[in-house]
Amino acid sequence: MGWLSDLGERSAEDRIEVLRSSIDGSTIWAERVDSHLIDGQWHGIPVMGVIELNADQKVVLMRDYFDPALAL
């Protein structure tokens, strides 16, 4: 995914705004907007993230779901 790594290099600043979150046992869901400052303009990408923890509360799996068509 070259465009995703390029996004990190092009962004002067990044922000994450969590809109909603939920926890069920060892699984955390977070609906959020990831925003990136590129060439003086903010661009937001809606993301649904899922994190799974083990018994020691360490992250064992992390997934982000988003529409790549909305990415820069």
C-alpha positions as CSV (number, residue, x, y, z in Angstrom):
1,M,0.0,0.0,0.0
2,G,2.3,2.7,-1.2
3,W,-0.3,5.5,-0.9
4,L,-0.7,4.8,2.8
5,S,3.0,5.1,3.6
6,D,3.1,8.2,1.3
7,L,0.3,9.8,3.4
8,G,2.5,9.6,6.5
9,E,5.4,11.2,4.7
10,R,3.3,14.0,3.2
11,S,1.4,14.9,6.4
12,A,2.8,17.8,8.4
13,E,0.5,16.9,11.3
14,D,-2.0,14.1,12.2
15,R,-5.1,14.1,14.4
16,I,-7.4,11.3,15.6
17,E,-10.9,12.1,16.8
18,V,-12.8,9.2,18.4
19,L,-16.5,9.6,17.7
20,R,-17.7,6.5,19.5
21,S,-16.1,3.5,21.2
22,S,-17.3,0.3,22.8
23,I,-15.6,-2.5,24.8
24,D,-16.8,-6.1,25.0
25,G,-14.5,-8.3,27.0
26,S,-11.1,-8.2,25.2
27,T,-12.3,-6.4,22.1
28,I,-12.4,-2.6,21.6
29,W,-14.2,-0.9,18.7
30,A,-13.6,2.8,17.8
31,E,-15.3,4.8,15.2
32,R,-13.0,7.7,14.4
33,V,-11.9,10.3,11.9
34,D,-8.2,10.3,11.1
35,S,-7.2,13.8,9.8
36,H,-3.9,14.7,8.1
37,L,-2.6,18.2,7.4
38,I,-1.2,18.2,3.8
39,D,-0.2,21.3,1.9
40,G,-1.9,23.5,4.5
41,Q,-5.3,21.7,4.3
42,W,-6.9,19.2,6.7
43,H,-8.2,16.0,5.1
44,G,-10.3,13.6,7.2
45,I,-10.8,9.8,6.6
46,P,-13.6,8.0,8.5
47,V,-12.2,4.8,10.1
48,M,-13.6,1.9,12.1
49,G,-10.9,0.4,14.2
50,V,-11.0,-3.0,16.1
51,I,-8.4,-3.9,18.7
52,E,-8.1,-7.3,20.5
53,L,-6.3,-7.7,23.8
54,N,-4.8,-10.8,25.4
55,A,-5.2,-11.7,29.1
56,D,-2.2,-9.3,30.0
57,Q,-4.1,-6.4,28.3
58,K,-1.5,-6.3,25.4
59,V,-2.6,-5.7,21.9
60,V,-2.6,-9.0,19.9
61,L,-4.6,-7.8,16.8
62,M,-5.4,-4.4,15.4
63,R,-7.5,-3.8,12.3
64,D,-8.7,-0.6,10.6
65,Y,-11.5,-0.5,8.1
66,F,-11.9,2.5,5.8
67,D,-12.8,3.4,2.2
68,P,-9.6,3.8,0.3
69,A,-11.4,6.0,-2.2
70,L,-11.7,8.6,0.5
71,A,-7.9,8.6,1.1
72,L,-5.7,11.1,-0.7
